């Protein structure tokens, strides 16, 4: 018996513009997808929702029983988005004995597009700069992750962005933010949030919900910055702070206001490990 673990992802800066080949920075987290593999006479696939679109292409020519489940799930009713379809696709490729990088084409084909950053960060782990398929490993920074209280559907937001004809200036500004992130992560996180809010105004994307705006305002009170991770309109915010004391004070303030902080740690690359039948 083998178990495959594929990490989820958090987008830090560079969302939306990454779809146009601009760079983005993302980090792998220990909330992703687990796939257990048992011997079988034919391919058998079990997923939590019954949706096997992102895993079946990698598994269809094999003979084994594949059981997919959430790895380190949250206890929230509305599951936050941590790139689960990408992590499942990566896990499926590894479970089938294929190169993990096969997940890039499989996921893009099933999804009908996408930048590939969520697949790449699940494959490589850690924090990466991603630009048109090229990956550079970065020294990780661990964000505070705060649940906004509502989930969001990414694809309709992406469709609105791609229908926006005048996005050249946005792409250029996003690239400059990503380029400056390593030297000043808090300032660039804040600047990217403002840029994305302006993009939302131009496109009609409801990027910054009242809850997400409240998280951002609270982060600024403690000398930090926060913005939505990913497409916005819900899901999670990521926040960065200048020191551990400011981070702790922010987390305490979130608890006082009933905002859920989701603990995360930086995850390594997707991998397979032997496990006992009871494991």
C-alpha positions in Angstrom: 0.0 0.0 0.0 1.2 3.5 -0.9 0.0 6.9 0.1 0.6 10.0 -1.9 0.5 13.5 -0.3 0.2 16.6 -2.6 0.2 20.0 -0.9 -2.3 22.7 -1.4 -1.4 26.3 -2.3 -1.9 29.9 -1.3 -1.4 32.7 -3.8 0.6 35.5 -2.3 1.0 38.1 -5.1 0.5 38.2 -8.8 -3.0 36.8 -9.1 -4.9 37.3 -12.4 -1.8 38.7 -14.2 -0.2 35.3 -14.0 -2.9 34.1 -16.5 -1.2 36.5 -19.0 2.3 35.1 -18.4 3.3 37.6 -15.8 5.1 36.3 -12.6 3.3 35.3 -9.4 4.4 34.1 -6.0 2.7 31.2 -4.3 3.4 28.9 -1.3 2.7 25.2 -0.7 0.8 24.5 2.5 0.1 21.3 4.5 -3.6 21.3 3.5 -4.0 19.4 0.2 -4.9 15.9 -1.1 -4.1 12.4 0.1 -4.3 9.4 -2.3 -4.0 5.9 -1.0 -3.2 3.1 -3.5 -4.1 -0.5 -3.1 -3.7 -3.5 -5.4 -6.8 -4.2 -7.6 -7.6 -6.0 -10.9 -8.9 -2.9 -12.5 -8.8 0.9 -12.0 -11.0 2.0 -9.1 -11.3 5.6 -8.2 -13.0 7.0 -5.1 -13.1 10.8 -4.4 -14.9 12.7 -1.6 -17.4 14.3 -4.0 -17.5 11.7 -6.8 -15.9 14.1 -9.2 -12.9 12.3 -10.8 -12.4 14.6 -13.8 -8.9 15.8 -12.7 -7.6 12.4 -11.7 -9.0 9.9 -14.1 -6.9 10.9 -17.1 -3.7 10.0 -15.1 -5.1 6.7 -13.8 -7.2 5.3 -16.7 -4.6 2.9 -18.0 -3.6 1.4 -14.6 -5.0 -1.4 -12.4 -5.3 -0.3 -8.7 -7.7 1.1 -6.2 -7.2 4.9 -5.6 -8.9 6.6 -2.7 -8.6 10.4 -2.6 -9.3 12.4 0.5 -8.5 15.8 2.0 -5.1 16.0 3.6 -5.3 17.9 6.9 -8.8 19.4 6.2 -10.2 22.4 8.0 -13.3 22.0 10.2 -15.1 24.7 8.3 -18.5 24.0 6.7 -17.5 26.0 3.5 -14.2 24.5 2.5 -11.6 27.2 1.7 -9.9 26.9 -1.7 -6.4 25.6 -1.4 -6.0 24.4 -5.0 -7.6 21.0 -4.4 -8.1 20.0 -8.0 -4.5 20.7 -8.9 -3.2 18.8 -5.8 -5.5 15.9 -6.7 -4.1 15.9 -10.3 -0.5 15.9 -9.0 -1.3 13.1 -6.5 -2.9 11.0 -9.3 0.1 11.3 -11.5 2.5 10.2 -8.7 0.2 7.4 -7.7 0.1 6.1 -11.2 3.9 6.1 -11.5 3.8 9.0 -14.0 6.0 12.1 -13.8 4.3 14.7 -11.5 4.8 17.2 -14.3 2.2 15.4 -16.4 -0.3 17.1 -14.1 0.4 20.4 -15.8 -1.1 19.4 -19.1 -3.8 17.2 -17.7 -5.1 19.9 -15.3 -5.0 22.6 -18.0 -6.8 20.3 -20.5 -9.6 19.4 -18.0 -10.0 22.9 -16.7 -9.9 24.4 -20.1 -7.0 26.8 -19.4 -5.2 28.3 -16.4 -1.7 29.4 -15.7 -0.4 26.2 -14.1 0.9 27.9 -10.9 -1.3 25.8 -8.6 0.0 22.6 -10.1 3.6 23.8 -10.0 3.6 24.8 -6.4 2.0 21.4 -5.4 4.8 19.6 -7.4 7.7 21.7 -6.0 6.6 22.6 -2.5 7.9 25.6 -0.6 7.5 29.1 -1.9 8.0 29.7 -5.6 8.1 32.5 -8.1 6.2 31.2 -11.2 6.5 32.8 -14.6 5.1 31.2 -17.7 6.1 27.7 -16.5 9.5 28.8 -15.1 10.0 28.1 -11.4 12.4 29.9 -9.0 12.5 28.7 -5.4 12.3 31.5 -2.8 13.0 31.7 0.9 9.5 31.0 2.3 7.5 33.5 4.4 4.6 32.0 6.3 1.5 34.1 6.1 -1.3 34.2 8.6 -4.4 32.8 6.8 -7.8 34.1 7.8 -11.1 32.7 6.6 -13.4 35.3 5.1 -16.6 33.4 6.1 -17.7 32.5 2.6 -16.4 30.5 -0.3 -16.0 31.8 -3.9 -16.2 30.3 -7.4 -13.0 31.1 -9.2 -13.9 30.4 -12.9 -16.6 33.1 -13.4 -14.1 35.7 -11.9 -11.4 34.5 -14.3 -13.7 34.7 -17.2 -14.5 38.4 -16.4 -10.8 39.2 -16.1 -10.0 37.6 -19.5 -12.8 39.5 -21.1 -11.2 42.8 -20.0 -9.4 44.2 -23.0 -7.4 47.0 -21.4 -5.2 45.0 -19.0 -1.7 45.8 -20.2 -1.1 48.4 -17.5 -2.4 46.0 -14.8 -0.1 43.3 -16.0 2.9 45.6 -15.9 2.1 46.9 -12.4 1.6 43.3 -11.2 5.0 42.3 -12.5 6.7 45.2 -10.7 5.0 44.2 -7.4 6.2 40.6 -7.8 9.7 41.8 -8.6 9.8 43.8 -5.4 8.3 41.2 -3.1 11.5 39.7 -1.8 12.9 43.0 -0.7 9.7 44.4 0.9 7.0 41.7 1.2 4.6 43.6 3.4 4.6 46.7 1.2 4.2 44.6 -1.9 1.4 42.6 -0.4 -0.4 45.8 0.4 0.2 47.3 -3.0 -1.0 44.2 -4.8 -4.2 44.3 -2.8 -4.8 47.9 -4.0 -4.0 47.0 -7.6 -6.4 44.1 -7.5 -9.2 46.2 -6.0 -8.7 48.7 -8.9 -8.9 45.8 -11.3 -12.1 44.6 -9.7 -13.6 48.0 -10.2 -12.7 48.0 -13.9 -14.0 44.5 -14.5 -16.9 44.3 -12.2 -15.2 41.5 -10.2 -16.4 41.7 -6.5 -12.8 41.2 -5.4 -12.8 42.8 -2.0 -15.8 41.7 0.2 -16.6 43.6 3.4 -15.1 40.7 5.4 -11.9 40.7 3.4 -11.6 44.5 3.7 -12.1 44.2 7.5 -9.2 41.7 7.7 -7.0 44.1 5.7 -7.8 47.0 8.0 -7.1 44.9 11.1 -3.8 43.8 9.7 -2.7 47.4 9.1 -3.5 48.3 12.7 -0.6 45.9 13.7 1.8 47.2 11.1 1.1 44.4 8.6 -0.8 43.9 5.4 -3.5 41.5 4.2 -5.2 40.8 0.9 -7.3 38.0 -0.6 -5.4 34.9 -1.7 -6.3 34.0 -5.2 -9.3 35.3 -7.1 -10.9 37.1 -4.2 -14.7 37.5 -3.6 -14.4 35.2 -0.6 -12.3 32.3 0.6 -9.1 33.4 2.5 -6.9 36.4 3.2 -3.2 36.1 3.6 -1.5 38.5 6.0 2.2 39.4 6.7 3.7 41.2 9.7 7.0 42.8 10.6 7.7 40.6 13.7 6.2 37.7 15.7 4.7 40.0 18.3 2.6 41.9 15.7 1.6 38.6 14.2 0.4 37.2 17.5 -1.5 40.4 18.3 -3.3 40.2 15.0 -4.2 36.6 15.5 -5.6 37.5 19.0 -7.6 40.4 17.6 -9.0 38.0 14.9 -10.1 35.6 17.7 -11.7 38.4 19.6 -13.7 39.4 16.5 -14.8 35.8 15.7 -12.6 35.6 12.6 -11.1 32.1 12.0 -7.4 31.9 11.6 -6.5 28.7 9.7 -3.1 27.3 10.9 -0.8 26.4 8.0 2.8 25.3 7.7 5.0 25.3 4.6 4.8 22.0 2.8 7.5 20.2 0.8 7.0 18.7 -2.6 4.3 16.1 -3.4 5.5 12.7 -2.6 4.6 9.0 -2.1 5.3 7.0 1.0 4.8 3.3 1.8 2.1 2.8 4.5 0.7 -0.1 6.4 -2.8 -1.5 5.4 -4.2 0.1 8.6 -2.6 3.5 7.9 
